[in-house]
Amino acid sequence: MYFNVIQILEEELSSVNFLLTGLDEFDKEFHRLHPAMTKKDVRGLIKRTTSDGSVYSQRKTDKTGKRYYKVLGDDTDSEVIAIKQLRYNTTYRKVLEQNKDALNSCITLLKKSYEDYRIDAIEELAGPAYKDSTESINKNPAISTDSEWRDFVSRPTGYIKHPQIAIDGQVLKSKSELTIYNMLKGLGVDFHYEYPIKLRGENNSIVTVRADFVIRRPDGSYVIIEHLGQLSLLDYANDTVNKLLLYTRNNYVLGDNLFLTSESGDGCLNSKAIYDIVTKLILN
């Protein structure tokens, strides 16, 4: 998955500038309505001073340097409202200006050193002679040799509480996976159940995951179907999220070479929808 970081930061910078412009206009109108009020009026701490919290006072300093509290009014008092608004605007502007400086610094640095790392960009940097050789490796990351694919025998990992037996004797972990498996078999699809795939993890480490179903298309490309069966279990849900993140880091795209299936809230599996996905999107 590729994010154009510079573009994202520039859009965020544009939003910050828009907010600052709006704040400028608001401050002009505020000072037109309160010409005598300045930033000094919000330096003193404002607090509720009555037992019921209905009246405000503001800390002031007299000419001798002695501090005292000036009694204001309640929440409806125009001076209280104005002081609160001016204090909010001052704090808001400080945060926006800080963010603006940070974004400008990041954008300037990234434009000097940040490179597009999408496959096409890397191939362009490497040179045209390397494009054909890298395409099959990087754009079909679940690739395996013909002999590895042909000789693979699926042996589901982990404890299976209620094993399901497919029409060819294959053991599966759930009734929904059994339905998908038998459907693929009936359609004559070239696929494997729980096929091990090597993926690039963090720090370029190699991680092996077992995809629920890996389909090999006639053109030699690969498609993964992951069935999300027990998302109500926290450990299962976390493992699934991490697995999907690995897929996206390795050029698997939902609706292209990665498809997800699941039951409805009442535990029903829509076989027709899965059939349409396989026949119209994967095999077509």
N, C-alpha and C positions, 0 to 999 in steps of 0.2 A: 504494500500500500504506500503510495507516494503522496506527500503533502508539499505543496509549494510554500515553503515556510516564509520566504520573502514576501510573497503575495499576501499571505495571511496577516503578516505583521503590518504591511502597508495598508491593508483594509482596516486593521485595528487602529492604526495611526490616524487614518481618515476619520474614523468614528470619534476618536479623542479630540481631533481638531474641530469637528462638527459640534461637539459638546462645549468646547471652549468658546466657540463663536456664539453659541446660544447663551452661554453664561455672560459673555460681554454685553449682549443685548439686554439680558435681564438686569445686569448691574446698572446699565444706563437708565433703565426705567426706574429701578429702585432708588437711585440717587436723585432722580427727578422728583420722586414722591417724598424722599427724605433728604433734602439738600444739606441739612446740618449734621447728618450722621456720617462719621468716618470710621476707618478701621480701628481707631483708638477706642471706639465705643464697644468693641467686642473683646478687647484684651482682658478686661476684668471678668472674673468668674461670676456667672449668674447662677443663682440657686433659689430653691424654695425656702422661705423663712418662717412661714406660719405653720402651726401644728397640723392643719389639714392640707398643707401643701398648695394652697390656692394662690398665694401671693409670692412674687419674686423679688429678690434684692440683687443688686450688682455691686461687686467689690470695686471701690474707687480708691484713689490716692490723692490726698490734698497737697497743697503747695509745700508743706513741711515734710512730706514723705510719709505721713501717717495714713494708714489704711482705714477705711470705713466702708460701711455698706449703705448704698442708696436704695431706699424702698421704691420699688416700681409698682406694678399692678398685677392682675391675674392673667390667665391665658388669653383673655380677650383684649388686653391692653395693647394699644398700637405700638408703644415703645418696646414692650416685651416681644411682640411678634417681629418687629423690625430687627431687634438685636439678634434674636434666634436666626432669622433669615440671613442676616449679614454674616454671622458666625458660620453658618452652614455653607454659604457660598465661598467664604474665605478658605475653609477646610477643603471643600470640593475642588476649588481651583488649584490648591496646593497639590492634591493627589493627581489631578489631570496633568499638570505641568511636569510633575515627577515622571508620570507614565510616558508622556510625550518625549522627554529627554531619553528615557530608557529605550523606547522603541526606535528613536532615531539612531542611537548608538548601535543597537542590534542590527538594524537594517544596513547601516554603513559597513559594519564588520562582515556581515553575511555576503553582501555584494562583492566584497573583496575575495572571499575564500570559499563560499558555499557553492557546491556543484550539484547539478541535477543528476540524481542517481537512478533514474528510470532506465530500463533496459535499452531503449532506443538511444538515449543520450550516451550511455556507456559504450555502446557499439559505435557510435559516431566518433567518440574520442579514441577508441581502439583502432579504428580504421575500417574501411569497407571490406577488406580481405577477411576479417574475423566475423562478419555479421552472420553468415550462413552457419558457421560452426557453433556460435553461441546461442542461436535462436532455439534450437531443440533442447539445449541444456537448461536455459534460463526460463523459457516460456512454457516448458512442460516439465516442471520440477519433480513430478512423481515418476520420472522415467526409470526404466529398468531394461536389462537386456532381454532378448526374446527367450533365452533359455531360463532366466530367473522367473520370468512371468509364466512360462509354460510349466515349469517344475514346481511352482509354489503350491504348497498344501496348507490350507487354513487350519490352524489349531487355536481356537479362541483362548485368550488369556484370562486369568482370574477365576474366581469361584462363580459358578453358574447355579443359581438357586433352583431355577425351573428351566432346564434345557429344552430347546425346541428342535425338532428334527425336520430338515427340509426334504424335498422329494428325491434328492440324490444322496441323502444320508448325512449331509453337513449339519453339525451341531451349531445352533445359534442361541443368543442370550435372551431373546424376547420374542413375543408373538408378532410384534410389528416388524422386527427385522426378518422374521420368518416370511411374512407376507411380501416384503420387498425382495427378499432373496428368490422366492419361488416365482415372482413376477419377472425378474430379470432372467431367470433360467428359461421360463416359458417364452420370452421374447428372443431367446438365442443371443443374449448380450454377452460379450467377452468381458468378464469381470472377476474380481476376487473379493472375498469377505475377510475383513481385518487384515488388510495387506499392509506390510511395514513400509513406511516412507521416510526417507532421510530428509530432514529440513534444517535450514539455517536458523539457529537460535540466537540468543544474546551473545555478544562478543564473538560472533561468527562460529560459535560452537555447533556441532552437529547433533541434532536431536532426532531420534527415531520414534515415530508415532504410528499407531495402527489405525488406519482409516476404516470406517465401518464397511464401505463399499467403494472400490476403485474400478472404474469402467475404462477400458481401452477402446477408443473410437477407431473406426476403420482407417483414419488418417494417421494413427499412431499417437495422438494426443490423449491425455488422461483427464478423467473427470471424477470428482469425489462426491459421494453422497454420505452425509453424516446424519444419523438418526438421533434426535435429542429425546431420550426416553425418560430420564429420572431427574429432571431439573429441580424438583422439589427437595432433593437431597443436596445439602450445601457442598459437600466434597465433590460430588458428581458435577454440580453446576460450575464450581471453580475450575475443575479439570477441563470441562468443556470450553469455558471462556479462554483458558490458556491455550487449548488446542486450536481454537479458531483464530486466536492472535498469531499463532505460529503459521497457520495457513495464509493469512493476509500478508505476513512479512515475506512469504515465499511465492508471491505472485498468483495466489489463488483468489479469484474474484467471485462473489456470490452472483449466481445467475449466469455465469460463464463456464467456469470449470469447478465450481463448488456449489452444491445444493444441500439444503437442510430439510429434514422432515421431522414431524412430531405428531403426537396425538392431540386431539382437542381436549378441552378441560374435563370432559367426561370419559376420557380414555379411548375415544374412537379414532381410527386411522382412516384417512380419506384415500383409499386405493386408487380411485379414479384420478385424483389430482396428481398422485405419484406417477401413474401410468402416462398421463399427459406430459409431465416433466421429462420422463425418460424418452418417450417416442417423439415429442415435438421439439424439445430443447436440446437433449443430449445426443440422440441418434440422428436427428435430422441434419 
